[in-house]
């Protein structure tokens, strides 16, 4: 399938859209700032330090992108593609940690800036709608996504939750419920391939978003309260589900739009 490629940006020539994105992205990143990290301890301080390093690297990458507008060279764009993904992930993790450990009123400005950055990256080009999936017809890509998603979710498992207490146990229970619902949604998606009906796809779009959120929270709790070595396999599976889940969700979203008959995916 590949990633979508655009000919222009916000009704202007692509290169001027790229220039605008580079400048706005630098401003948003500078607004976020880094502080001195004195208010964070343990895992939160590690995330703060990683966020600081990634944001500095991302500003440098934005400058390279701006330079590429006037001196075209694809090598100048590669750093942004890397730091952009890393920044989106670390900002989401950092946002969750702030909500967990800092009073909302004390960090309201910081939360608003982080959300603005995430929304800016999400809305720069809108949600892509695909015509096919991995060089095959979209419906067969959807079938593959449904099957692989079930396998990944089953690999994650749920355990009995005996190793978790307090908030961690609540998150574990929510994760278990959402993952069971997501497996059912995957089955509905598979059925929709043979009996096209967009109503069969809606549950996946809902549980897919819920699953991404709860898995991210669960991953953070594991990193904070469990030794990495003791839960390495679980961490790898969760990260794989989160990363692949974004791609899977977009494929299923494209299928939903196609069944609705209102997009170029038809």
C-alpha positions as CSV (number, residue, x, y, z in Angstrom):
1,X,0.0,0.0,0.0
2,X,2.7,2.5,1.0
3,X,2.2,5.8,2.7
4,X,0.0,8.5,0.9
5,X,1.9,11.1,-1.2
6,X,0.5,14.6,-1.6
7,X,0.9,16.9,-4.6
8,X,0.2,20.1,-2.6
9,X,-0.4,21.2,1.0
10,X,-3.4,23.3,2.1
11,X,-4.1,24.6,-1.4
12,X,-0.6,25.9,-1.9
13,X,2.5,24.4,-3.7
14,X,4.0,21.5,-1.7
15,X,7.3,23.2,-1.1
16,X,5.7,26.2,0.5
17,X,3.5,23.9,2.6
18,X,6.7,22.2,3.8
19,X,8.3,25.5,4.7
20,X,5.2,26.5,6.7
21,X,5.2,23.1,8.5
22,X,8.9,23.5,9.4
23,X,8.4,26.9,10.9
24,X,5.2,26.1,12.8
25,X,6.7,22.9,14.1
26,X,9.7,24.7,15.5
27,X,7.4,27.3,17.2
28,X,5.3,24.6,18.8
29,X,8.3,22.6,20.0
30,X,9.9,25.8,21.5
31,X,6.6,26.6,23.3
32,X,6.7,23.2,24.9
33,X,10.1,23.8,26.4
34,X,11.9,21.4,28.7
35,X,12.2,22.9,32.1
36,X,14.9,21.5,34.4
37,X,13.2,18.2,35.1
38,X,13.5,18.7,38.9
39,X,9.8,17.9,39.4
40,X,10.1,14.4,38.0
41,X,11.5,11.3,39.6
42,X,12.2,7.7,38.5
43,X,10.6,6.7,35.3
44,X,9.0,10.1,34.7
45,X,12.5,11.8,34.8
46,X,13.8,9.3,32.3
47,X,10.9,10.1,30.0
48,X,11.4,13.8,30.5
49,X,15.1,13.5,29.5
50,X,14.2,11.4,26.4
51,X,11.6,14.0,25.5
52,X,14.2,16.8,25.8
53,X,16.7,15.0,23.6
54,X,14.2,14.1,21.0
55,X,12.7,17.7,20.9
56,X,16.1,19.2,20.4
57,X,16.9,16.7,17.6
58,X,13.5,17.5,16.1
59,X,14.2,21.2,16.0
60,X,17.4,20.5,14.1
61,X,15.5,18.2,11.8
62,X,12.9,21.0,11.1
63,X,15.8,23.4,10.2
64,X,17.1,20.8,7.8
65,X,13.6,20.5,6.2
66,X,13.4,24.3,5.8
67,X,16.9,24.2,4.1
68,X,15.6,21.5,1.8
69,X,13.0,23.8,0.4
70,X,15.7,26.1,-1.0
71,X,18.3,23.4,-1.6
72,X,16.4,20.2,-2.6
73,X,18.1,17.1,-1.1
74,X,16.1,14.2,0.2
75,X,18.9,13.5,2.8
76,X,17.9,16.7,4.5
77,X,14.4,15.4,5.1
78,X,15.2,12.0,6.5
79,X,16.0,13.3,10.1
80,X,12.5,14.8,10.3
81,X,10.8,11.5,9.3
82,X,12.7,9.8,12.2
83,X,12.3,12.5,14.9
84,X,8.7,13.1,13.9
85,X,7.7,9.6,14.8
86,X,9.8,9.5,17.9
87,X,8.4,12.9,19.1
88,X,4.8,11.8,18.6
89,X,5.4,8.7,20.7
90,X,7.3,10.4,23.5
91,X,4.8,13.3,23.7
92,X,1.9,10.9,24.1
93,X,3.8,9.1,26.9
94,X,4.8,12.4,28.5
95,X,1.2,13.6,28.4
96,X,-0.1,10.5,30.2
97,X,2.6,10.8,32.9
98,X,1.7,14.5,33.5
99,X,-2.0,13.5,33.8
100,X,-1.0,10.7,36.3
101,X,1.5,12.5,38.5
102,X,0.9,16.3,38.2
103,X,-2.2,18.3,39.2
104,X,-4.0,19.3,36.0
105,X,-4.1,23.0,37.0
106,X,-0.4,23.1,37.6
107,X,0.4,21.8,34.2
108,X,-2.5,23.1,32.1
109,X,-0.4,25.2,29.7
110,X,2.0,22.3,29.2
111,X,-0.8,19.9,28.5
112,X,-2.4,22.3,26.0
113,X,0.9,22.6,24.1
114,X,1.4,18.9,24.0
115,X,-2.1,18.3,22.7
116,X,-1.7,21.1,20.1
117,X,1.6,19.4,18.9
118,X,-0.1,16.0,18.6
119,X,-3.1,17.5,16.8
120,X,-0.9,19.5,14.5
121,X,0.9,16.4,13.3
122,X,-2.4,14.4,13.1
123,X,-4.2,17.1,11.1
124,X,-1.5,18.3,8.8
125,X,-2.7,16.1,6.0
126,X,-5.9,14.6,7.4
127,X,-6.7,10.9,7.6
128,X,-5.4,9.0,4.5
129,X,-7.8,6.8,2.6
130,X,-6.2,3.9,0.8
131,X,-7.2,2.2,-2.5
132,X,-5.3,-1.0,-1.8
133,X,-3.2,-2.7,1.0
134,X,0.3,-4.0,0.5
135,X,-0.1,-4.3,-3.2
136,X,-3.2,-6.4,-3.0
137,X,-6.9,-5.5,-3.2
138,X,-8.1,-3.6,-0.2
139,X,-10.6,-6.2,1.0
140,X,-7.9,-8.9,1.1
141,X,-5.7,-6.5,3.0
142,X,-8.6,-6.0,5.5
143,X,-8.9,-9.8,5.8
144,X,-5.2,-10.1,6.6
145,X,-5.3,-7.2,9.1
146,X,-8.2,-8.9,10.9
147,X,-6.4,-12.2,11.2
148,X,-3.0,-10.8,12.2
149,X,-4.7,-8.4,14.7
150,X,-6.4,-11.3,16.4
151,X,-3.1,-13.3,16.6
152,X,-1.2,-10.3,18.1
153,X,-4.0,-9.6,20.7
154,X,-4.0,-13.3,21.7
155,X,-0.2,-13.2,22.0
156,X,-0.5,-10.3,24.5
157,X,-2.7,-12.4,26.7
158,X,-4.2,-11.2,30.0
159,X,-2.8,-13.3,32.8
160,X,-4.8,-13.3,36.0
161,X,-3.9,-9.8,37.1
162,X,-2.5,-11.1,40.5
163,X,0.7,-9.2,40.0
164,X,-1.0,-5.8,39.8
165,X,-2.5,-3.7,42.6
166,X,-4.3,-0.4,42.8
167,X,-4.4,1.6,39.6
168,X,-2.4,-1.0,37.8
169,X,-5.0,-3.7,38.4
170,X,-7.8,-1.4,37.2
171,X,-5.8,-0.7,34.0
172,X,-5.2,-4.4,33.6
173,X,-8.9,-5.2,33.9
174,X,-9.8,-2.4,31.4
175,X,-7.2,-3.7,29.0
176,X,-8.6,-7.2,29.3
177,X,-12.2,-6.1,28.6
178,X,-11.1,-3.9,25.6
179,X,-8.9,-6.6,24.1
180,X,-11.7,-9.2,24.3
181,X,-14.0,-6.6,22.6
182,X,-11.4,-5.9,20.0
183,X,-11.1,-9.6,19.1
184,X,-14.9,-9.7,18.5
185,X,-14.5,-6.5,16.4
186,X,-11.8,-8.2,14.3
187,X,-14.1,-11.1,13.7
188,X,-16.8,-8.6,12.5
189,X,-14.3,-7.0,10.1
190,X,-13.4,-10.4,8.7
191,X,-17.2,-11.1,8.2
192,X,-17.5,-7.7,6.4
193,X,-15.1,-8.9,3.7
194,X,-17.5,-11.6,2.6
195,X,-20.7,-9.8,3.6
196,X,-20.0,-6.1,2.9
197,X,-21.7,-3.9,5.5
198,X,-20.0,-0.9,7.0
199,X,-21.9,-1.4,10.3
200,X,-19.7,-4.5,10.8
201,X,-16.6,-2.3,10.7
202,X,-17.7,0.4,13.2
203,X,-16.8,-1.7,16.3
204,X,-13.2,-2.1,15.1
205,X,-12.8,1.7,14.7
206,X,-14.0,2.2,18.3
207,X,-12.1,-0.6,20.0
208,X,-9.0,0.2,17.9
209,X,-8.7,3.7,19.4
210,X,-9.6,2.4,22.9
211,X,-7.0,-0.4,22.6
212,X,-4.2,2.1,21.5
213,X,-4.9,4.3,24.5
214,X,-5.2,1.6,27.1
215,X,-2.1,-0.3,25.8
216,X,0.0,2.9,26.0
217,X,-1.1,3.5,29.6
218,X,-0.4,-0.2,30.4
219,X,3.0,0.0,28.8
220,X,3.9,3.1,30.9
221,X,2.8,1.3,34.1
222,X,4.8,-1.8,33.2
223,X,7.9,0.4,32.6
224,X,7.4,2.2,35.9
225,X,6.6,-0.7,38.2
226,X,8.1,-3.8,36.6
227,X,11.8,-4.5,35.8
228,X,12.3,-4.3,32.0
229,X,14.0,-7.7,31.9
230,X,11.1,-9.4,33.6
231,X,8.5,-8.2,31.1
232,X,10.6,-7.8,27.9
233,X,8.4,-10.1,25.8
234,X,5.2,-8.4,27.0
235,X,6.7,-4.9,26.3
236,X,7.8,-6.0,22.8
237,X,4.3,-7.3,22.0
238,X,2.6,-4.1,23.3
239,X,4.9,-1.8,21.3
240,X,4.2,-4.0,18.2
241,X,0.5,-3.8,18.7
242,X,0.6,0.0,19.2
243,X,2.7,0.7,16.1
244,X,1.0,-1.8,13.8
245,X,-2.3,-0.8,15.3
246,X,-2.1,2.6,13.8
247,X,-1.5,1.1,10.3
248,X,-4.2,-1.5,10.8
249,X,-6.7,1.2,11.9
250,X,-6.1,3.2,8.8
251,X,-6.6,0.2,6.6
252,X,-9.9,-0.6,8.3
253,X,-10.9,3.0,8.2
254,X,-10.3,3.0,4.4
255,X,-12.5,-0.2,4.1
256,X,-15.2,1.6,6.1
257,X,-15.1,4.6,3.8
258,X,-15.2,2.4,0.8
259,X,-18.2,0.5,2.0
260,X,-19.9,3.8,2.6
261,X,-19.3,4.6,-1.1
262,X,-18.2,8.2,-0.5
263,X,-14.5,8.3,-1.1
264,X,-11.9,7.7,-3.8
265,X,-11.3,4.3,-2.2
266,X,-14.2,3.0,-4.3
